[in-house]
């Protein structure tokens, strides 16, 4: 039997042996595990570093692991900067001569004041742009000798005939559709004190100062052979017979002191605006009756027309609740702007020219006025739009808009909501046919159903020194031809340079831009390519630029329109306007002379663009510019 004291010792020895084995076993495995772990970490780090290096190398070499080896180009020293100073202008014999050499625009202003007339360029197969020559195309602006020194009240051109109103209010006509034998404008309708014109495919509408509208055929033969109405003469009881055949268009039920103040015409229809904001429509051509809803009266056709003359005026009752302030006609569509800035369109819509967004094949025209959704164009912009003007021609429509900044309803703070409040931005929108670039939006578009913004003519500002603040640059007018257009900007102008101011003080006018079809050189660029964005052209009188401005042929300056001003010994108030039509463009100047007696003479000339005022216009295949004059009796 083992004594009890020996048991604890044996157990103790056994436990110690077990603990020793466990301890030494643990100590023996730790170095190996550590080596394995360290080796793994080093391997991962090495692979990651290699991957990063390969990626960086690939990126540096443009996506390739193989780098192209090139010889290093020898380091070159940058060329020294050469400062070129403007040559000092040699003073002329007079202040004006010095100013002419300094500024092309000053020379243009002075020439438009001193020598009004008509410039024209584009197609000439109808003997319109240059009736005294056989040239089929006038590639560069050409001075029309017949109008040298003459002022006009209005001027309209198509490819086949031209019509103008002289300073005395008489109608002038020329072109192949008028007569193949005449090589200069001929007076036709006289003694009516005409003020403005509108033209259809084969007739001329003329508005007199008393509000009467006269309609006469383009053809000289029809004017001589047709019925000639009698009119009052200076001898009581002995009426005189008119030298030409004409008709009158008089709306029924005009109110007290209400008269016609504006006319506009498409190829087959015309719009008439009265002083009380009412709108009438009528047929304006002899050969065809409107059939695409141009009247704005549902169901009115040749077969359903009321008894009476085929060209009688019909009131558009759908616009009866609106005071219309501006009207415009395209070839087969109509536009009306009311005094609140709302726009209504009707007629043909195959090219989207109505601007209402609908170009379905089932409905190709609208015979009742439709509201153009202008407000929709400014959704989410915190701007409130108001249309200020409308223009139309061919299958295209233009709108000018004043967009006023309003408070943001969901602004996080008041400061953000009030930022720029009341700021007005002037925008220009267009819709319709733009395959020739006549929309001016930088794209060739077959159908533009909703108005698109013309970026080069929108959102422009300039600093006005007189007001000491930035102001928006609006459009003064857009002249729309069949496939090309001219835009006259309403930028700040200056005509205050006089004998008492410095010889460095020069005058300048309004910018003018052209765009659209240029097949017949009607844009005045001297080239034949179509232009999809508004572009400037050079001054019309290049000879004077070189001779009197002492400028080289390589120098380029831009054409501009003379602003309204009072000049000369007879206090001649003038400006320049531009008009476009059937591949023709023109410029004219408008001037008002006020002598010491109570008779006030207002004149304008046309040269592609001009207004002592200068005016310009676009025809179907030509452009023209001219000066207009009118006599106002001040009692």
C-alpha positions in Angstrom: 0.0 0.0 0.0 1.4 3.2 -1.0 1.6 5.9 1.6 -0.8 8.8 1.0 1.9 11.5 1.0 3.5 10.1 -2.2 0.4 10.6 -4.4 0.5 14.4 -4.7 4.1 14.3 -5.8 3.6 11.9 -8.6 0.6 13.9 -9.9 2.6 17.1 -9.6 5.5 15.6 -11.6 3.1 14.4 -14.3 1.3 17.7 -14.6 4.7 19.5 -14.9 5.7 17.2 -17.8 2.5 17.8 -19.6 2.8 21.6 -19.2 6.4 21.5 -20.4 5.4 19.6 -23.5 2.6 22.0 -24.3 4.8 25.0 -23.8 7.7 23.8 -25.9 5.3 22.7 -28.6 3.8 26.2 -28.9 7.1 28.0 -28.9 8.4 25.7 -31.6 5.5 26.5 -34.2 5.4 30.3 -33.9 8.5 31.2 -36.1 7.2 29.1 -39.0 3.8 30.7 -39.0 5.2 34.1 -38.9 7.5 33.3 -41.9 4.5 32.1 -43.8 2.4 35.2 -43.0 5.3 37.6 -43.9 5.9 35.8 -47.2 2.2 36.0 -48.1 2.0 39.8 -47.3 5.2 40.5 -49.3 3.8 38.6 -52.3 0.5 40.5 -52.2 2.3 43.9 -51.9 4.6 43.0 -54.8 1.7 42.0 -57.1 -0.2 45.1 -56.2 2.8 47.3 -56.9 3.4 45.6 -60.2 -0.2 46.1 -61.2 -0.2 49.8 -60.4 3.0 50.3 -62.3 1.6 48.5 -65.3 -1.6 50.6 -65.2 0.3 53.9 -64.9 2.6 52.9 -67.7 -0.3 51.9 -70.0 -2.1 55.2 -69.2 1.0 57.2 -69.9 1.5 55.5 -73.3 -2.0 56.1 -74.4 -3.4 52.6 -73.7 -0.4 50.5 -74.9 2.2 48.6 -72.9 4.6 49.0 -75.8 6.0 52.5 -76.0 7.0 54.0 -79.3 10.5 55.3 -79.1 11.2 58.6 -80.8 14.3 60.7 -80.9 13.9 63.7 -78.5 13.2 66.9 -80.4 15.8 69.5 -79.7 14.5 72.2 -77.4 13.5 75.3 -79.2 13.4 78.8 -77.7 10.0 80.6 -78.0 9.9 83.2 -80.7 10.1 86.7 -79.3 6.7 88.5 -79.1 6.3 91.2 -81.7 4.2 94.1 -80.7 2.2 95.6 -83.6 0.9 99.0 -83.1 -2.0 100.5 -85.0 -0.9 102.9 -87.7 -1.5 106.5 -86.9 -4.4 107.9 -88.9 -3.3 110.7 -91.2 -5.5 113.7 -90.5 -7.7 114.7 -93.4 -8.6 118.2 -94.7 -11.7 118.3 -92.5 -13.1 116.6 -89.4 -15.4 114.4 -91.4 -12.5 113.3 -93.6 -10.5 112.3 -90.6 -13.5 110.5 -89.1 -14.1 108.6 -92.4 -10.5 107.3 -92.2 -11.0 106.3 -88.5 -14.4 104.6 -88.8 -16.1 102.7 -91.7 -19.4 103.1 -89.9 -19.0 106.9 -89.8 -18.4 106.9 -93.5 -21.6 104.8 -94.1 -23.7 107.2 -92.0 -22.4 110.2 -93.8 -23.0 108.7 -97.3 -26.5 107.6 -96.4 -27.4 111.2 -95.3 -25.7 112.9 -98.3 -26.9 110.6 -101.1 -30.0 108.5 -100.5 -31.0 105.8 -103.0 -31.4 102.1 -103.5 -29.0 99.2 -103.4 -30.1 95.8 -104.6 -28.5 92.4 -105.1 -29.6 88.8 -106.0 -31.6 87.3 -108.8 -32.2 89.5 -111.8 -33.9 87.2 -114.4 -37.1 89.3 -113.8 -35.3 92.6 -114.4 -35.9 93.7 -110.8 -32.5 94.0 -109.2 -31.0 95.8 -112.2 -33.7 96.6 -114.8 -31.3 98.3 -117.1 -29.0 95.3 -117.6 -29.3 91.7 -118.9 -27.4 90.1 -116.0 -29.2 87.1 -114.7 -27.6 87.5 -111.2 -26.3 90.6 -109.3 -23.6 89.0 -107.1 -22.7 92.1 -105.2 -24.8 95.1 -104.0 -25.5 97.4 -106.9 -26.6 101.0 -106.9 -29.9 101.5 -108.9 -29.3 104.6 -111.0 -32.9 105.6 -111.3 -33.2 106.1 -107.5 -30.0 108.1 -107.2 -30.7 110.9 -104.7 -34.3 110.0 -104.3 -36.2 109.1 -101.1 -38.9 106.5 -100.9 -41.7 105.8 -98.5 -41.8 102.0 -99.1 -40.3 99.4 -101.4 -41.2 95.8 -102.2 -39.6 93.4 -104.6 -40.3 89.9 -105.9 -38.4 87.9 -108.4 -40.5 89.2 -111.3 -41.6 92.7 -110.3 -40.8 95.6 -108.1 -43.0 98.3 -106.5 -42.1 101.5 -104.6 -43.8 104.6 -103.2 -42.1 107.8 -104.1 -41.5 110.7 -101.8 -44.7 112.3 -103.1 -46.8 109.2 -102.4 -47.0 107.9 -106.0 -46.7 104.2 -107.0 -43.7 103.1 -109.1 -43.5 99.8 -110.9 -40.9 97.8 -112.9 -39.9 94.3 -113.8 -40.8 91.6 -116.4 -44.2 90.9 -114.9 -45.0 94.6 -115.3 -43.6 95.1 -118.7 -40.8 93.6 -120.8 -40.2 96.9 -122.6 -39.5 99.2 -119.6 -36.0 99.4 -118.4 -36.7 101.9 -115.5 -39.5 102.3 -112.9 -42.7 103.9 -114.2 -45.3 105.9 -112.2 -48.7 104.1 -112.2 -51.1 105.0 -109.4 -50.7 108.7 -108.6 -52.4 111.3 -106.4 -53.4 108.9 -103.6 -50.8 109.8 -101.0 -49.7 106.2 -100.5 -47.7 105.3 -97.5 -47.0 101.5 -97.5 -47.2 98.4 -99.8 -48.0 94.7 -99.6 -47.7 92.4 -102.6 -49.2 89.0 -103.6 -48.3 86.8 -106.5 -49.9 89.0 -109.1 -51.3 92.2 -107.4 -50.1 95.1 -105.4 -51.9 96.4 -102.3 -51.2 100.0 -101.4 -52.3 101.8 -98.2 -53.0 105.5 -98.4 -52.6 108.0 -95.5 -56.4 108.3 -95.2 -56.7 104.5 -94.5 -58.0 103.5 -98.0 -56.5 100.3 -99.5 -56.0 100.1 -103.2 -55.5 96.9 -105.2 -54.2 96.8 -108.7 -52.7 94.3 -111.1 -49.0 93.9 -111.5 -49.3 93.9 -115.3 -49.2 97.1 -117.3 -51.5 95.7 -119.9 -54.2 94.8 -117.4 -53.9 98.2 -115.8 -54.5 99.9 -119.2 -57.3 97.5 -120.3 -59.2 97.0 -117.1 -62.1 99.2 -115.8 -60.8 102.6 -114.6 -62.7 104.1 -111.7 -63.5 107.8 -111.5 -62.2 110.0 -108.8 -62.8 113.5 -107.5 -60.9 116.3 -109.3 -60.0 119.9 -108.4 -63.0 121.0 -110.4 -66.3 120.3 -108.5 -68.8 118.2 -110.5 -66.2 117.0 -113.0 -64.7 113.8 -111.8 -61.5 112.6 -113.5 -60.8 109.1 -114.7 -57.9 107.2 -113.3 -55.0 106.5 -115.7 -54.9 102.8 -114.5 -57.4 100.2 -113.4 -57.6 99.5 -109.7 -60.0 98.2 -107.0 -60.5 99.3 -103.4 -60.8 97.1 -100.4 -62.9 98.6 -97.6 -64.0 96.7 -94.5 -67.6 97.1 -93.6 -68.9 98.5 -90.3 -65.8 100.5 -89.3 -66.4 102.5 -86.1 -66.2 106.2 -85.6 -62.7 107.5 -86.3 -61.6 103.9 -87.0 -59.3 103.4 -90.1 -56.9 101.0 -91.5 -53.3 101.4 -90.2 -51.5 98.3 -91.5 -51.7 95.8 -94.4 -49.8 92.5 -95.0 -50.0 90.0 -97.8 -49.1 86.5 -98.7 -49.2 84.9 -102.1 -53.0 84.7 -102.2 -54.4 86.4 -99.0 -54.0 89.7 -97.1 -54.6 90.8 -93.5 -55.9 94.3 -92.7 -55.4 95.9 -89.2 -57.5 98.8 -88.0 -56.7 101.5 -85.4 -59.0 99.8 -82.9 -57.2 96.5 -83.1 -59.6 94.6 -85.3 -58.3 92.3 -88.0 -59.9 91.6 -91.4 -58.8 89.2 -94.1 -59.3 89.2 -97.9 -58.1 87.6 -101.1 -55.2 89.4 -102.6 -54.5 87.6 -105.9 -56.4 87.4 -109.1 -55.3 84.0 -110.3 -56.0 81.9 -107.1 -58.4 82.0 -104.1 -57.0 81.1 -100.7 -57.7 77.5 -99.8 -55.5 76.7 -96.8 -57.3 78.4 -94.0 -55.5 81.8 -94.5 -58.7 83.7 -93.9 -59.0 82.6 -90.3 -62.7 82.0 -90.8 -63.9 78.4 -90.6 -65.5 77.0 -93.7 -64.8 80.0 -95.9 -63.9 78.8 -99.4 -64.5 79.9 -103.0 -67.8 78.0 -103.0 -69.0 79.3 -99.7 -67.9 82.9 -100.0 -70.7 85.5 -99.5 -72.1 87.5 -102.3 -70.0 90.5 -103.4 -66.5 91.1 -104.7 -64.2 88.1 -104.5 -61.6 90.3 -102.6 -64.1 91.7 -100.0 -62.8 92.0 -96.4 -64.0 89.6 -93.8 -63.6 90.3 -90.1 -61.9 87.5 -88.1 -64.4 87.3 -85.2 -62.2 84.7 -83.3 -59.9 87.7 -82.6 -62.8 90.0 -81.5 -61.9 89.9 -77.9 -58.3 90.8 -78.4 -56.7 94.2 -79.4 -54.3 93.2 -82.1 -51.3 95.5 -82.5 -49.2 93.7 -85.3 -50.0 91.4 -88.2 -47.8 89.4 -90.6 -48.3 87.0 -93.5 -46.3 84.1 -94.9 -47.0 82.6 -98.2 -50.1 80.7 -97.0 -50.3 81.4 -93.2 -51.1 84.4 -91.0 -49.9 85.8 -87.6 -51.4 88.3 -85.2 -50.0 89.8 -82.1 -52.2 91.4 -79.5 -51.3 94.2 -77.1 -50.8 91.8 -74.2 -48.1 89.9 -76.0 -50.1 86.9 -77.1 -49.6 85.4 -80.6 -52.2 83.8 -82.8 -51.5 81.9 -86.0 -53.6 80.1 -88.6 -53.4 78.8 -92.2 -51.0 76.3 -93.7 -48.9 74.3 -91.2 -47.2 71.6 -93.3 -43.8 73.0 -92.3 -44.7 73.8 -88.7 -44.8 77.5 -89.4 -47.8 78.0 -87.1 -45.5 77.2 -84.1 -48.2 75.2 -82.2 -46.3 71.9 -82.3 -48.7 69.9 -84.5 -47.6 68.7 -87.9 -50.0 65.8 -88.3 -50.6 64.6 -91.9 -54.3 64.5 -91.3 -54.5 68.2 -90.5 -52.4 70.3 -92.8 -53.9 73.7 -92.0 -56.0 75.5 -89.4 -58.8 77.8 -90.5 -59.2 79.5 -87.1 -56.6 81.3 -85.0 -54.7 79.2 -82.5 -52.8 80.5 -79.5 -49.0 79.9 -79.8 -47.8 78.4 -76.5 -45.0 80.9 -75.9 -45.2 80.5 -72.1 -44.4 76.8 -72.5 -41.0 77.7 -73.9 -40.0 79.3 -70.6 -41.2 76.7 -68.2 -38.8 76.3 -65.3 -36.7 79.3 -66.2 -38.2 81.7 -63.7 -38.9 84.1 -66.6 -42.2 85.6 -67.7 -42.3 86.0 -71.5 -44.1 88.7 -73.6 -43.9 88.7 -77.4 -43.0 92.2 -78.6 -43.0 91.6 -82.4 -43.8 89.1 -85.1 -42.6 88.6 -88.7 -43.4 86.0 -91.4 -42.5 85.1 -94.9 -42.4 82.0 -97.1 -43.0 79.1 -94.7 -41.3 80.7 -91.7 -42.4 82.7 -88.7 -40.3 84.8 -86.2 -41.2 86.0 -82.7 -39.2 88.5 -80.6 -39.7 88.0 -76.8 -39.0 90.1 -73.7 -38.4 87.6 -70.9 -38.6 89.2 -67.4 -36.9 87.5 -64.4 -39.5 86.7 -61.7 -39.0 85.4 -58.1 -38.4 81.7 -57.7 -41.3 80.2 -55.7 -39.3 77.3 -54.2 -36.1 79.3 -53.4 -34.4 78.2 -50.2 -33.8 81.8 -49.1 -35.1 85.2 -49.9 -31.8 86.4 -51.3 -31.8 83.7 -54.0 -35.4 84.4 -54.8 -34.8 88.1 -55.3 -31.5 87.8 -57.3 -31.8 89.4 -60.7 -35.5 90.2 -60.2 -37.0 92.3 -63.0 -34.0 91.7 -65.4 -35.3 91.5 -69.0 -33.7 89.3 -71.6 -34.5 89.8 -75.3 -34.8 86.5 -77.3 -35.7 85.7 -80.8 -37.6 82.5 -81.8 -38.4 80.9 -85.2 -40.4 78.0 -86.5 -41.3 76.5 -89.9 -39.2 75.5 -92.8 -35.4 75.8 -92.4 -33.8 73.6 -94.9 -32.0 76.5 -96.5 -30.8 77.8 -93.1 -33.5 80.5 -92.9 -34.4 79.7 -89.3 -30.9 81.0 -88.3 -30.6 78.4 -85.5 -27.5 76.6 -86.8 -29.4 73.6 -88.2 -30.8 72.5 -91.5 -34.4 71.7 -90.6 -37.3 70.5 -92.8 -40.0 71.0 -90.2 -39.7 73.0 -87.0 -43.1 72.6 -85.3 -42.3 74.4 -82.0 -40.4 77.7 -81.9 -36.7 77.3 -81.5 -34.4 80.0 -80.1 -31.9 81.7 -82.4 -28.9 81.8 -80.1 -26.9 84.5 -82.0 -29.9 86.9 -81.7 -30.9 86.1 -78.1 -29.7 86.9 -74.6 -27.5 89.8 -75.8 -26.6 92.8 -73.6 -24.5 95.9 -74.0 -23.5 98.8 -71.7 -25.5 102.0 -72.3 -23.3 104.9 -71.2 -26.3 107.3 -71.2 -28.2 105.0 -68.8 -25.1 103.8 -67.1 -26.2 100.2 -67.0 -26.4 97.1 -69.1 -29.4 96.8 -71.4 -30.7 94.0 -73.6 -30.1 94.2 -77.3 -33.4 93.6 -79.1 -34.2 93.2 -82.7 -35.5 96.3 -84.5 -37.0 94.2 -87.3 -36.7 90.9 -89.1 -37.3 91.0 -92.9 -38.4 87.5 -94.0 -38.1 86.5 -97.6 -39.1 83.2 -99.2 -35.9 81.4 -98.1 -33.6 84.1 -96.6 -33.8 86.7 -93.9 -32.2 89.9 -92.7 -32.2 91.0 -89.0 -31.6 94.6 -87.9 -30.4 94.9 -84.3 -31.7 97.6 -82.0 -28.3 98.2 -80.4 -27.1 101.5 -79.0 -26.3 103.9 -81.9 -24.7 107.3 -82.0 -25.0 110.2 -84.5 -23.8 113.1 -82.3 -20.5 113.8 -84.1 -20.6 117.4 -85.2 -18.3 120.2 -86.1 -18.1 121.2 -82.4 -16.9 117.8 -81.2 -13.5 116.1 -81.6 -12.3 114.8 -84.9 -12.0 111.4 -83.1 -15.8 111.5 -82.4 -17.5 109.1 -84.9 -21.0 108.1 -85.7 -22.2 104.5 -85.8 -25.4 102.7 -86.5 -27.3 99.4 -86.0 -25.9 95.9 -86.8 -27.4 94.0 -89.7 -27.1 90.2 -90.1 -28.2 87.9 -93.0 -28.9 84.2 -93.2 -30.6 81.5 -95.2 -30.6 80.6 -98.9 -27.8 82.1 -101.0 -28.3 80.4 -104.3 -28.6 83.7 -106.2 -26.1 85.7 -104.0 -29.0 87.3 -102.2 -27.2 87.4 -98.9 -24.7 89.9 -100.1 -21.7 87.9 -98.9 -20.2 87.6 -102.4 -20.3 83.8 -102.1 -23.0 81.3 -103.0 -23.1 79.0 -100.0 -26.2 79.0 -97.8 -25.7 80.4 -94.3 -27.3 78.7 -91.3 -26.4 81.3 -88.7 -26.8 85.1 -88.9 -23.7 86.7 -90.4 -22.4 90.1 -91.2 -21.6 91.4 -94.7 -19.2 94.1 -95.8 -20.3 97.7 -96.5 -22.3 98.1 -99.7 -20.2 100.9 -101.2 -16.8 99.2 -101.3 -15.4 101.9 -103.7 -16.1 104.7 -101.2 -14.6 102.5 -98.4 -11.3 102.3 -100.3 -11.3 105.8 -101.8 -12.6 108.0 -99.0 -11.8 105.8 -96.0 -8.3 105.3 -97.2 -8.5 101.6 -96.4 -6.9 98.8 -98.2 -8.8 96.2 -100.2 -7.8 93.5 -97.6 -9.5 95.4 -94.7 -12.9 94.0 -93.7 -15.6 96.1 -92.1 -19.3 95.3 -91.6 -22.4 96.9 -93.1 -24.8 98.6 -90.7 -28.0 100.6 -90.8 -28.1 104.3 -90.1 -30.2 105.2 -87.1 -33.0 107.8 -87.0 -31.5 111.2 -86.8 -31.9 114.9 -87.8 -29.2 116.1 -90.2 -28.5 118.8 -92.8 -29.6 122.3 -93.4 -33.2 121.3 -93.9 -33.3 119.3 -90.7 -33.5 115.9 -92.5 -34.6 113.1 -90.1 -33.5 109.8 -91.5 -32.9 106.1 -90.9 -32.1 102.9 -92.9 -34.2 99.7 -93.3 -33.6 96.3 -94.9 -36.1 94.1 -96.7 -35.8 90.5 -98.1 -38.2 88.8 -100.5 -38.1 86.3 -103.5 -34.3 85.7 -103.7 -33.7 89.5 -103.7 -32.4 91.8 -100.9 -32.5 95.6 -100.7 -31.6 98.5 -98.5 -33.3 101.9 -98.2 -32.9 105.1 -96.1 -35.7 106.9 -94.4 -35.4 110.7 -93.8 -37.5 113.6 -92.4 -36.7 117.1 -93.4 -38.2 119.9 -91.5 -37.7 123.4 -93.0 -38.9 126.6 -91.3 -42.4 126.4 -92.7 -45.0 124.1 -91.2 -44.4 121.3 -93.8 -42.5 118.3 -92.4 -40.9 116.0 -94.9 -39.9 112.5 -93.6 -37.6 110.5 -95.9 -36.1 107.0 -95.9 -33.8 105.4 -98.4 -33.5 101.7 -99.4 -30.1 100.1 -100.0 -30.4 96.5 -98.6 -30.7 98.3 -95.2 -30.9 102.1 -94.4 -32.8 104.8 -92.4 -31.6 108.6 -92.5 -33.4 106.0 -91.6 -32.0 103.1 -93.8 -34.3 100.2 -94.6 -33.7 96.9 -96.3 -35.7 93.9 -97.4 -35.5 90.4 -98.7 -37.3 89.1 -101.7 -37.6 85.5 -102.9 -34.2 85.7 -104.7 -32.9 89.2 -104.0 -32.1 91.7 -101.3 -32.5 95.5 -101.6 -31.9 98.6 -99.6 -33.5 102.0 -100.1 -34.4 105.4 -98.6 -38.1 106.2 -97.8 -39.7 109.7 -97.7 -43.1 110.9 -96.7 -44.6 114.3 -96.3 -46.6 115.2 -93.2 -48.6 118.4 -93.0 -48.4 119.9 -89.5 -51.4 122.3 -88.9 
